[in-house]
Amino acid sequence: MKQLQTVFHPIYSQLTLPKNHRFPIQKYQSLHDRCLKEFPTKINVNLVEKKVTKSELLLIHDERYINDFLTGQISEKEMKRIGFPWSQQFVARTCHAVAGTIKTAKLASEFGVAVNFTGGYHHAHLDFGSGFCVFNDLALAAKVAINEQLAHRVLIFDCDVHQGDGTAICVANEPDIFSVSVHCEKNFPSRKQTSDLDLGLDKYLTDSDYLAAIEDTLEACVHGFKPDLIIYDAGVDIHENDDLGHLNISTQGIYKRDLLLFQTAKKLNIPIMAVIGGGYQRDIEALTEVHFQLIKAACHTFL
């Protein structure tokens, strides 16, 4: 029986955060559990067996920054910019999550599609982290895929509501990696960077205009750049009920977006991997339902 390849580790949600912290850390375990309950025979969960290595991190990131974060020498100011308190558990969680995205790229190249139950750390720059992001898993997965000759041209298609500013910087000098960010223009980060293609959307955009923009942008990228791997950041902070989004996209609109990405990749025979990206509703069950659209779309398309 054909199954959707997914990637997970329990540590994705195993992080104790300060009371009333904004980040919904439990959503990863919740999504994993929901998928296995809904599709018990259609989902194959690949466990992350090892952390990302320093040599892999050095493909993108500054050595001083890597060492400072891994050893706890990183300053409080730098951690404040990231948005989490430093801890050994946070280091372990980060390194497993990034390794998970790299593993997902490898699975996608083998099976045609794969999904990581976390990922999308697109605010991580070369030598500092920001916006809940430490290391840029999207850039790292693309670089590893190219270095290991799993792909020659990688499209990073970022649909998180926030611009992928870190990704833009991390792959600026990588001609075989094409970075695209479709985001809400008047939202974090206030200081935007220059991706290979940026589409800044107006606040309060609704489904029809949003989906038309995604379709036009994706078509231009796949036919213009001709990638042989797509890395898709399926952020759901575009949702109408998201606390940090400023767009008004419905749950059905998110499903249609995810379906468009997967169906386009399948039609053109381009391997595609996805990370779940941002989503900040405080109601974990409601947030899980929105993230679940990605899995539904993948199963509908490929199984």
C-alpha positions in Angstrom: 0.0 0.0 0.0 1.3 3.4 -0.9 1.8 5.7 2.0 2.6 9.4 2.6 6.1 9.7 4.0 6.2 12.0 7.1 8.9 12.9 9.5 8.6 13.4 13.2 10.3 13.2 16.6 8.4 13.6 20.0 10.9 16.3 20.9 9.2 18.6 18.4 6.7 19.4 21.2 8.8 18.6 24.2 9.9 22.1 25.3 8.8 23.8 28.5 8.1 27.4 27.8 7.4 30.3 30.2 3.7 30.8 31.2 1.7 32.6 28.5 4.5 32.2 26.0 3.1 33.0 22.5 4.5 29.9 20.7 2.0 26.9 20.4 4.6 24.2 20.9 2.1 21.4 21.4 0.8 21.7 17.8 3.4 19.3 16.4 2.5 16.4 18.6 -1.2 17.2 18.1 -0.9 17.2 14.3 1.0 13.9 14.4 -1.7 12.3 16.5 -4.5 13.7 14.4 -3.0 12.3 11.2 -2.5 8.8 12.6 -6.0 8.9 13.9 -7.5 10.1 10.6 -5.3 8.1 8.2 -4.0 5.2 10.2 -2.9 3.2 7.1 -2.0 6.1 4.8 0.7 7.8 6.9 4.2 6.4 7.4 6.1 8.2 10.1 9.9 8.3 9.8 11.5 9.1 13.1 14.4 11.6 13.2 17.2 9.4 14.4 20.0 11.9 14.7 20.5 15.6 15.1 21.7 17.9 12.4 25.5 17.9 12.3 27.8 20.9 12.7 29.2 20.3 9.2 25.7 20.5 7.8 25.0 23.7 9.7 28.2 25.2 8.3 26.8 24.9 4.8 24.7 28.0 5.6 25.5 29.4 9.0 28.4 31.3 10.6 30.6 29.1 12.8 30.7 31.6 15.7 26.9 31.7 15.8 26.6 27.9 15.6 29.1 27.4 18.4 27.6 30.0 20.7 24.1 28.6 20.3 25.1 24.9 20.8 27.3 25.6 23.8 25.0 28.2 25.5 27.5 31.1 25.0 24.9 32.9 23.0 23.9 36.2 24.6 20.5 37.0 26.2 20.0 39.7 23.7 20.4 37.2 20.8 18.1 34.8 22.5 15.5 37.5 23.0 15.6 38.1 19.3 14.9 34.4 18.7 12.1 34.5 21.2 12.8 31.5 23.4 14.9 31.0 26.5 18.1 29.0 25.9 18.2 25.5 27.3 19.9 22.2 26.5 16.4 20.9 25.6 15.9 23.7 23.2 19.2 23.0 21.5 18.3 19.3 21.2 14.8 20.2 19.9 16.2 22.6 17.4 18.8 20.2 16.1 16.3 17.4 15.7 13.8 19.7 13.9 16.3 20.9 11.4 17.5 17.3 10.8 13.9 16.4 10.2 13.6 18.9 7.4 16.8 17.6 5.7 15.5 14.1 6.1 12.2 15.2 4.5 14.0 16.5 1.4 15.8 13.2 1.0 12.5 11.3 1.3 10.8 13.5 -1.2 13.6 12.9 -3.7 13.0 9.1 -3.2 9.2 9.0 -3.0 8.1 12.1 -4.8 6.5 13.7 -1.7 7.2 14.0 2.0 6.1 16.2 4.9 7.9 17.2 8.1 5.6 17.7 11.1 7.6 20.9 12.0 9.9 23.2 10.1 9.8 26.5 8.3 12.4 28.4 10.3 12.7 31.1 7.6 13.6 34.0 9.9 17.0 32.5 10.7 19.8 34.5 9.1 23.4 33.5 8.5 24.7 34.6 11.9 21.7 35.3 14.0 18.2 33.9 14.8 14.9 35.7 14.8 11.2 35.2 15.1 11.2 31.8 16.8 13.9 30.6 14.2 17.4 29.5 15.1 18.8 27.7 12.0 17.3 28.0 8.5 16.1 24.5 7.8 14.7 25.5 4.3 18.1 26.8 3.1 19.9 23.9 4.7 17.7 21.2 3.1 18.1 22.9 -0.3 21.8 23.0 0.1 22.1 19.4 1.3 19.9 18.2 -1.6 22.1 19.9 -4.1 25.4 18.8 -2.5 24.2 15.2 -2.4 23.0 15.4 -6.0 19.4 14.7 -5.1 18.5 17.9 -7.0 20.2 20.4 -9.3 17.7 23.3 -9.0 15.6 23.8 -5.8 12.6 26.1 -5.5 11.8 27.3 -2.0 8.2 28.4 -2.1 7.3 30.1 1.1 3.6 30.8 1.8 4.0 31.7 5.5 2.3 35.0 6.3 5.6 36.5 7.3 8.3 37.2 4.7 11.1 34.7 4.6 13.8 37.3 5.3 16.4 34.9 6.6 16.0 32.5 3.7 16.4 35.4 1.2 19.8 36.2 2.8 20.9 32.6 3.3 20.5 31.7 -0.4 21.3 35.0 -2.0 24.5 33.7 -3.5 23.1 30.3 -4.5 22.2 30.4 -8.2 20.7 26.9 -8.0 18.3 27.8 -5.2 15.4 30.1 -6.0 13.7 31.7 -3.0 10.0 32.8 -3.2 8.1 34.5 -0.5 4.4 35.2 -0.7 3.5 37.1 2.5 1.5 39.9 4.1 3.5 43.0 3.3 2.5 44.9 6.5 3.6 42.3 9.0 6.7 41.0 10.7 9.6 41.5 9.8 9.3 45.2 9.5 12.6 45.3 7.6 12.1 43.0 4.5 15.0 41.4 2.6 15.1 40.7 -1.1 14.1 37.1 -2.1 14.5 36.0 -5.7 10.8 36.7 -5.9 8.7 38.5 -3.3 5.0 39.0 -3.4 3.8 41.3 -0.6 0.0 41.0 -0.2 -2.4 43.6 1.2 -3.9 43.0 4.6 -7.3 41.3 5.0 -7.0 39.5 1.6 -9.6 36.7 1.1 -9.6 33.4 -0.6 -10.2 34.1 -4.3 -7.6 36.8 -4.7 -5.1 34.9 -2.5 -5.4 31.7 -4.5 -5.1 33.5 -7.8 -1.9 35.1 -6.6 -0.5 31.8 -5.5 -1.4 30.1 -8.7 0.2 32.8 -10.9 3.3 33.0 -8.8 3.8 29.2 -8.7 3.2 28.8 -12.5 5.8 31.5 -13.2 8.4 29.9 -10.9 8.0 26.3 -12.1 8.1 27.2 -15.8 10.7 29.9 -15.4 13.2 28.4 -13.0 12.4 24.7 -13.8 13.2 23.2 -10.4 13.7 19.5 -9.8 12.8 19.8 -6.1 10.2 22.0 -4.4 10.5 22.9 -0.7 7.2 24.2 0.4 6.6 26.2 3.5 2.9 25.7 4.2 2.4 28.3 6.9 -1.2 28.6 8.1 -0.8 32.0 9.8 -2.6 33.4 6.8 -5.8 31.9 8.4 -8.7 34.3 9.3 -8.5 33.3 13.0 -4.7 33.5 13.3 -3.5 35.9 16.0 -0.4 37.1 14.1 -1.5 36.9 10.5 -3.6 39.9 9.2 -5.0 37.9 6.2 -8.5 36.4 6.0 -8.0 33.0 4.4 -10.4 30.3 5.3 -9.6 26.7 6.2 -10.9 25.6 2.8 -8.8 28.3 1.2 -5.7 26.8 2.8 -6.7 23.3 1.6 -7.0 24.6 -1.9 -3.6 26.3 -1.7 -1.9 23.1 -0.5 -3.8 21.1 -3.1 -2.5 23.5 -5.8 1.1 23.0 -4.7 0.9 19.3 -4.6 -1.1 18.9 -7.8 1.3 21.2 -9.7 4.3 19.2 -8.5 2.7 15.9 -9.4 1.6 17.1 -12.9 5.1 18.3 -13.7 6.7 15.3 -12.0 8.7 17.5 -9.6 9.4 16.0 -6.1 8.0 18.2 -3.4 8.5 18.3 0.4 6.6 20.4 2.8 7.1 21.8 6.3 4.1 23.0 8.3 5.4 26.5 9.0 3.7 29.2 11.1 0.4 29.1 12.8 -0.5 30.9 16.0 -4.0 30.3 17.2 -4.1 29.6 20.9 -6.7 26.9 20.5 -4.4 23.9 19.7 -7.3 21.8 18.4 -8.5 24.5 16.1 -4.9 25.2 14.9 -4.3 21.4 14.3 -7.3 21.4 12.1 -5.9 24.1 9.9 -2.4 22.5 9.7 -4.2 19.2 8.9 -5.3 20.6 5.5 -1.7 20.0 4.3 -1.9 16.3 5.1 -5.4 16.0 3.5 -4.1 17.7 0.3 -1.1 15.4 0.1 -3.1 12.3 0.6 -5.7 13.4 -1.9 -3.1 14.1 -4.5 -0.6 11.3 -4.1 -2.5 8.3 -2.6 
